[in-house]
Amino acid sequence: MASENKIQEYMDNLEQQKIMIETHFANMERILRDSSKLDKEKVFALLSNFNTLNIQYEQLCNDLIVFIQIFKDKDSQEIRLYKTDELLELLENKVNQVA
């Protein structure tokens, strides 16, 4: 029973980290959509931050999937993934505008 609690605690921790990164993605999208005048430095800072978070996000989701496959019933678990394609497109548009 204690090991089940530890497994659930670990999964909850991974899910919290995933949600935190998704919140950063959503905030970046909001900044890009709402800020008509972003200078080059800010756009490249957002792009750099996105690249770092995206690597972390992909690894975190992969870890979560593997963990579920090993310790949980595969059919009962779903992982919702953030659509980073739209955010990446917004970033690319902003980079092209300031470049």
OpenMM code with the backbone's topology and positions (N, CA, C; nanometers):
from openmm import Vec3, app, unit

residues = "MET ALA SER GLU ASN LYS ILE GLN GLU TYR MET ASP ASN LEU GLU GLN GLN LYS ILE MET ILE GLU THR HIS PHE ALA ASN MET GLU ARG ILE LEU ARG ASP SER SER LYS LEU ASP LYS GLU LYS VAL PHE ALA LEU LEU SER ASN PHE ASN THR LEU ASN ILE GLN TYR GLU GLN LEU CYS ASN ASP LEU ILE VAL PHE ILE GLN ILE PHE LYS ASP LYS ASP SER GLN GLU ILE ARG LEU TYR LYS THR ASP GLU LEU LEU GLU LEU LEU GLU ASN LYS VAL ASN GLN VAL ALA".split()
positions = [
    Vec3(0.0818, -0.1197, 0.0000),
    Vec3(0.0000, 0.0000, 0.0000),
    Vec3(0.0861, 0.1259, 0.0000),
    Vec3(0.1941, 0.1231, 0.0747),
    Vec3(0.2822, 0.2400, 0.0800),
    Vec3(0.3452, 0.2661, -0.0561),
    Vec3(0.3791, 0.1586, -0.1274),
    Vec3(0.4392, 0.1782, -0.2591),
    Vec3(0.3378, 0.2376, -0.3564),
    Vec3(0.2096, 0.1993, -0.3455),
    Vec3(0.1057, 0.2588, -0.4306),
    Vec3(0.0936, 0.4082, -0.4039),
    Vec3(0.1043, 0.4457, -0.2787),
    Vec3(0.0980, 0.5882, -0.2429),
    Vec3(0.2169, 0.6639, -0.3008),
    Vec3(0.3339, 0.6034, -0.2961),
    Vec3(0.4540, 0.6663, -0.3524),
    Vec3(0.4433, 0.6792, -0.5038),
    Vec3(0.3882, 0.5765, -0.5674),
    Vec3(0.3695, 0.5804, -0.7128),
    Vec3(0.2745, 0.6932, -0.7489),
    Vec3(0.1635, 0.7035, -0.6770),
    Vec3(0.0665, 0.8097, -0.7038),
    Vec3(0.1252, 0.9474, -0.6742),
    Vec3(0.2030, 0.9573, -0.5679),
    Vec3(0.2683, 1.0838, -0.5326),
    Vec3(0.3631, 1.1280, -0.6444),
    Vec3(0.4394, 1.0332, -0.6981),
    Vec3(0.5326, 1.0635, -0.8067),
    Vec3(0.4567, 1.1077, -0.9321),
    Vec3(0.3488, 1.0363, -0.9650),
    Vec3(0.2687, 1.0736, -1.0823),
    Vec3(0.2064, 1.2122, -1.0638),
    Vec3(0.1590, 1.2409, -0.9440),
    Vec3(0.1022, 1.3727, -0.9160),
    Vec3(0.2076, 1.4818, -0.9325),
    Vec3(0.3288, 1.4529, -0.8872),
    Vec3(0.4383, 1.5483, -0.9008),
    Vec3(0.4695, 1.5744, -1.0476),
    Vec3(0.4773, 1.4690, -1.1285),
    Vec3(0.5020, 1.4852, -1.2723),
    Vec3(0.3903, 1.5668, -1.3371),
    Vec3(0.2673, 1.5379, -1.2988),
    Vec3(0.1528, 1.6097, -1.3552),
    Vec3(0.1568, 1.7577, -1.3169),
    Vec3(0.1961, 1.7880, -1.1939),
    Vec3(0.2083, 1.9279, -1.1512),
    Vec3(0.3162, 2.0007, -1.2314),
    Vec3(0.4284, 1.9348, -1.2545),
    Vec3(0.5349, 1.9945, -1.3343),
    Vec3(0.4865, 2.0192, -1.4774),
    Vec3(0.4123, 1.9244, -1.5303),
    Vec3(0.3578, 1.9357, -1.6658),
    Vec3(0.2633, 2.0555, -1.6748),
    Vec3(0.1766, 2.0696, -1.5768),
    Vec3(0.0819, 2.1816, -1.5747),
    Vec3(0.1557, 2.3143, -1.5629),
    Vec3(0.2631, 2.3181, -1.4845),
    Vec3(0.3406, 2.4411, -1.4694),
    Vec3(0.4007, 2.4842, -1.6042),
    Vec3(0.4556, 2.3896, -1.6787),
    Vec3(0.5130, 2.4221, -1.8092),
    Vec3(0.4027, 2.4649, -1.9059),
    Vec3(0.2886, 2.3968, -1.9022),
    Vec3(0.1765, 2.4341, -1.9890),
    Vec3(0.1274, 2.5754, -1.9570),
    Vec3(0.1320, 2.6126, -1.8302),
    Vec3(0.0945, 2.7491, -1.7906),
    Vec3(0.1918, 2.8501, -1.8502),
    Vec3(0.3201, 2.8175, -1.8495),
    Vec3(0.4197, 2.9049, -1.9129),
    Vec3(0.3907, 2.9188, -2.0624),
    Vec3(0.3580, 2.8077, -2.1277),
    Vec3(0.3245, 2.8126, -2.2703),
    Vec3(0.2043, 2.9041, -2.2942),
    Vec3(0.1016, 2.8898, -2.2125),
    Vec3(-0.0184, 2.9722, -2.2276),
    Vec3(0.0134, 3.1193, -2.2053),
    Vec3(0.0977, 3.1491, -2.1086),
    Vec3(0.1378, 3.2879, -2.0836),
    Vec3(0.2168, 3.3450, -2.2006),
    Vec3(0.3030, 3.2631, -2.2594),
    Vec3(0.3779, 3.3076, -2.3776),
    Vec3(0.2830, 3.3383, -2.4923),
    Vec3(0.1851, 3.2514, -2.5135),
    Vec3(0.0871, 3.2752, -2.6199),
    Vec3(0.0141, 3.4064, -2.5967),
    Vec3(-0.0275, 3.4294, -2.4725),
    Vec3(-0.0992, 3.5528, -2.4402),
    Vec3(-0.0123, 3.6757, -2.4672),
    Vec3(0.1123, 3.6700, -2.4276),
    Vec3(0.2048, 3.7818, -2.4507),
    Vec3(0.2191, 3.8071, -2.6004),
    Vec3(0.2371, 3.7007, -2.6768),
    Vec3(0.2566, 3.7149, -2.8214),
    Vec3(0.1315, 3.7678, -2.8909),
    Vec3(0.0150, 3.7258, -2.8455),
    Vec3(-0.1101, 3.7713, -2.9075),
    Vec3(-0.1466, 3.9141, -2.8659),
    Vec3(-0.1228, 3.9472, -2.7397),
    Vec3(-0.1691, 4.0754, -2.6856),
    Vec3(-0.0701, 4.1899, -2.7021),
    Vec3(0.0553, 4.1578, -2.7245),
    Vec3(0.1577, 4.2620, -2.7353),
    Vec3(0.1890, 4.2877, -2.8819),
    Vec3(0.1379, 4.3978, -2.9311),
    Vec3(0.1604, 4.4287, -3.0722),
    Vec3(0.3024, 4.4773, -3.0977),
    Vec3(0.3649, 4.5352, -2.9965),
    Vec3(0.5010, 4.5874, -3.0154),
    Vec3(0.5971, 4.5215, -2.9173),
    Vec3(0.6537, 4.4125, -2.9606),
    Vec3(0.7600, 4.3476, -2.8842),
    Vec3(0.8903, 4.3741, -2.9572),
    Vec3(0.9922, 4.4164, -2.8804),
    Vec3(1.1199, 4.4397, -2.9464),
    Vec3(1.1927, 4.3072, -2.9687),
    Vec3(1.2978, 4.3153, -3.0463),
    Vec3(1.3732, 4.1972, -3.0878),
    Vec3(1.4238, 4.1178, -2.9672),
    Vec3(1.4734, 4.1883, -2.8672),
    Vec3(1.5291, 4.1232, -2.7487),
    Vec3(1.4228, 4.0399, -2.6753),
    Vec3(1.3033, 4.0953, -2.6616),
    Vec3(1.1963, 4.0236, -2.5919),
    Vec3(1.1481, 3.9030, -2.6719),
    Vec3(1.1382, 3.9174, -2.8013),
    Vec3(1.0942, 3.8059, -2.8853),
    Vec3(1.1949, 3.6918, -2.8788),
    Vec3(1.3231, 3.7241, -2.8867),
    Vec3(1.4245, 3.6195, -2.8804),
    Vec3(1.4327, 3.5582, -2.7408),
    Vec3(1.4040, 3.6355, -2.6374),
    Vec3(1.3984, 3.5801, -2.5015),
    Vec3(1.2831, 3.4806, -2.4903),
    Vec3(1.1682, 3.5147, -2.5472),
    Vec3(1.0543, 3.4228, -2.5477),
    Vec3(1.0871, 3.2958, -2.6253),
    Vec3(1.1536, 3.3110, -2.7390),
    Vec3(1.1911, 3.1961, -2.8207),
    Vec3(1.2877, 3.1057, -2.7448),
    Vec3(1.3852, 3.1640, -2.6794),
    Vec3(1.4814, 3.0865, -2.6018),
    Vec3(1.4124, 3.0138, -2.4872),
    Vec3(1.3245, 3.0851, -2.4184),
    Vec3(1.2500, 3.0257, -2.3083),
    Vec3(1.1623, 2.9113, -2.3587),
    Vec3(1.0975, 2.9319, -2.4737),
    Vec3(1.0148, 2.8261, -2.5326),
    Vec3(1.0989, 2.7025, -2.5628),
    Vec3(1.2145, 2.7223, -2.6242),
    Vec3(1.2995, 2.6082, -2.6598),
    Vec3(1.3379, 2.5274, -2.5362),
    Vec3(1.3762, 2.5955, -2.4304),
    Vec3(1.4147, 2.5281, -2.3063),
    Vec3(1.2961, 2.4526, -2.2469),
    Vec3(1.1827, 2.5214, -2.2360),
    Vec3(1.0641, 2.4582, -2.1777),
    Vec3(1.0127, 2.3433, -2.2633),
    Vec3(1.0217, 2.3573, -2.3942),
    Vec3(0.9730, 2.2526, -2.4829),
    Vec3(1.0542, 2.1240, -2.4670),
    Vec3(1.1837, 2.1367, -2.4515),
    Vec3(1.2691, 2.0194, -2.4273),
    Vec3(1.2287, 1.9534, -2.2958),
    Vec3(1.2120, 2.0352, -2.1914),
    Vec3(1.1709, 1.9818, -2.0616),
    Vec3(1.0334, 1.9154, -2.0711),
    Vec3(0.9425, 1.9797, -2.1443),
    Vec3(0.8062, 1.9296, -2.1565),
    Vec3(0.8028, 1.7950, -2.2283),
    Vec3(0.8768, 1.7842, -2.3369),
    Vec3(0.8809, 1.6583, -2.4106),
    Vec3(0.9384, 1.5459, -2.3247),
    Vec3(1.0441, 1.5755, -2.2507),
    Vec3(1.1045, 1.4736, -2.1644),
    Vec3(1.0102, 1.4359, -2.0514),
    Vec3(0.9468, 1.5344, -1.9926),
    Vec3(0.8524, 1.5095, -1.8835),
    Vec3(0.7351, 1.4235, -1.9298),
    Vec3(0.6789, 1.4557, -2.0449),
    Vec3(0.5676, 1.3767, -2.0984),
    Vec3(0.6127, 1.2353, -2.1309),
    Vec3(0.7318, 1.2222, -2.1865),
    Vec3(0.7854, 1.0895, -2.2152),
    Vec3(0.8028, 1.0096, -2.0861),
    Vec3(0.8577, 1.0725, -1.9830),
    Vec3(0.8740, 1.0050, -1.8540),
    Vec3(0.7393, 0.9619, -1.7974),
    Vec3(0.6410, 1.0489, -1.8095),
    Vec3(0.5077, 1.0191, -1.7582),
    Vec3(0.4455, 0.9009, -1.8332),
    Vec3(0.4609, 0.8994, -1.9634),
    Vec3(0.4074, 0.7891, -2.0444),
    Vec3(0.4745, 0.6575, -2.0074),
    Vec3(0.6053, 0.6581, -1.9979),
    Vec3(0.6787, 0.5362, -1.9617),
    Vec3(0.6390, 0.4902, -1.8218),
    Vec3(0.6290, 0.5836, -1.7297),
    Vec3(0.5917, 0.5508, -1.5930),
    Vec3(0.4536, 0.4859, -1.5879),
    Vec3(0.3594, 0.5424, -1.6618),
    Vec3(0.2241, 0.4868, -1.6663),
    Vec3(0.2260, 0.3469, -1.7267),
    Vec3(0.3037, 0.3292, -1.8323),
    Vec3(0.3116, 0.1969, -1.8958),
    Vec3(0.3658, 0.0916, -1.7999),
    Vec3(0.4569, 0.1318, -1.7145),
    Vec3(0.5186, 0.0361, -1.6224),
    Vec3(0.4310, 0.0106, -1.4996),
    Vec3(0.3774, 0.1174, -1.4399),
    Vec3(0.3143, 0.1051, -1.3093),
    Vec3(0.1619, 0.1126, -1.3070),
    Vec3(0.1014, 0.1588, -1.4139),
    Vec3(-0.0437, 0.1777, -1.4127),
    Vec3(-0.1079, 0.1002, -1.5263),
    Vec3(-0.2392, 0.0902, -1.5198),
    Vec3(-0.3166, 0.0271, -1.6264),
    Vec3(-0.3144, 0.1206, -1.7476),
    Vec3(-0.2568, 0.0743, -1.8561),
    Vec3(-0.2371, 0.1578, -1.9750),
    Vec3(-0.3679, 0.2110, -2.0320),
    Vec3(-0.4724, 0.1310, -2.0252),
    Vec3(-0.5995, 0.1697, -2.0864),
    Vec3(-0.6764, 0.2731, -2.0054),
    Vec3(-0.6455, 0.2844, -1.8772),
    Vec3(-0.7226, 0.3761, -1.7925),
    Vec3(-0.6587, 0.5143, -1.7814),
    Vec3(-0.5413, 0.5314, -1.8378),
    Vec3(-0.4697, 0.6582, -1.8246),
    Vec3(-0.4599, 0.7305, -1.9585),
    Vec3(-0.4864, 0.8587, -1.9550),
    Vec3(-0.4673, 0.9434, -2.0725),
    Vec3(-0.3807, 1.0617, -2.0326),
    Vec3(-0.3020, 1.1076, -2.1267),
    Vec3(-0.2203, 1.2261, -2.1033),
    Vec3(-0.2612, 1.3309, -2.2047),
    Vec3(-0.3005, 1.4457, -2.1539),
    Vec3(-0.3365, 1.5580, -2.2397),
    Vec3(-0.2085, 1.6354, -2.2687),
    Vec3(-0.1836, 1.6616, -2.3961),
    Vec3(-0.0632, 1.7333, -2.4361),
    Vec3(-0.0989, 1.8723, -2.4871),
    Vec3(-0.0163, 1.9679, -2.4533),
    Vec3(-0.0343, 2.1053, -2.4983),
    Vec3(0.0050, 2.1141, -2.6447),
    Vec3(-0.0749, 2.1821, -2.7237),
    Vec3(-0.0429, 2.1976, -2.8662),
    Vec3(0.0581, 2.3110, -2.8816),
    Vec3(0.1829, 2.2745, -2.8940),
    Vec3(0.2876, 2.3748, -2.9051),
    Vec3(0.3018, 2.4273, -3.0473),
    Vec3(0.2369, 2.3635, -3.1438),
    Vec3(0.2483, 2.4069, -3.2835),
    Vec3(0.2011, 2.5507, -3.3020),
    Vec3(0.0885, 2.5854, -3.2408),
    Vec3(0.0353, 2.7213, -3.2536),
    Vec3(0.1290, 2.8228, -3.1897),
    Vec3(0.1826, 2.7883, -3.0731),
    Vec3(0.2758, 2.8778, -3.0055),
    Vec3(0.4020, 2.8963, -3.0880),
    Vec3(0.4518, 2.7887, -3.1444),
    Vec3(0.5713, 2.7966, -3.2280),
    Vec3(0.5456, 2.8830, -3.3513),
    Vec3(0.4280, 2.8701, -3.4100),
    Vec3(0.3924, 2.9526, -3.5254),
    Vec3(0.3866, 3.1013, -3.4873),
    Vec3(0.3285, 3.1316, -3.3713),
    Vec3(0.3251, 3.2702, -3.3236),
    Vec3(0.4669, 3.3241, -3.3031),
    Vec3(0.5517, 3.2416, -3.2425),
    Vec3(0.6903, 3.2830, -3.2196),
    Vec3(0.7630, 3.3086, -3.3518),
    Vec3(0.7453, 3.2193, -3.4464),
    Vec3(0.8106, 3.2364, -3.5768),
    Vec3(0.7629, 3.3638, -3.6456),
    Vec3(0.6345, 3.3927, -3.6377),
    Vec3(0.5801, 3.5163, -3.6974),
    Vec3(0.6415, 3.6395, -3.6319),
    Vec3(0.6514, 3.6372, -3.4989),
    Vec3(0.7081, 3.7523, -3.4279),
    Vec3(0.8556, 3.7689, -3.4612),
    Vec3(0.9281, 3.6574, -3.4693),
    Vec3(1.0703, 3.6644, -3.5049),
    Vec3(1.0864, 3.7251, -3.6428),
    Vec3(1.0018, 3.6830, -3.7375),
    Vec3(1.0094, 3.7379, -3.8720),
    Vec3(0.9738, 3.8865, -3.8750),
    Vec3(0.8849, 3.9299, -3.7874),
    Vec3(0.8480, 4.0712, -3.7827),
    Vec3(0.9611, 4.1584, -3.7302),
    Vec3(1.0354, 4.1092, -3.6321),
    Vec3(1.1411, 4.1913, -3.5713),
    Vec3(1.2759, 4.1730, -3.6367),
    Vec3(1.2916, 4.0678, -3.7159),
    Vec3(1.4218, 4.0407, -3.7768),
    Vec3(1.4463, 4.1300, -3.8976),
] * unit.nanometer
topology = app.Topology()
chain = topology.addChain("A")
for resn in residues:
    res = topology.addResidue(resn, chain)
    for name in ("N", "CA", "C"):
        topology.addAtom(name, app.Element.getBySymbol(name[0]), res)
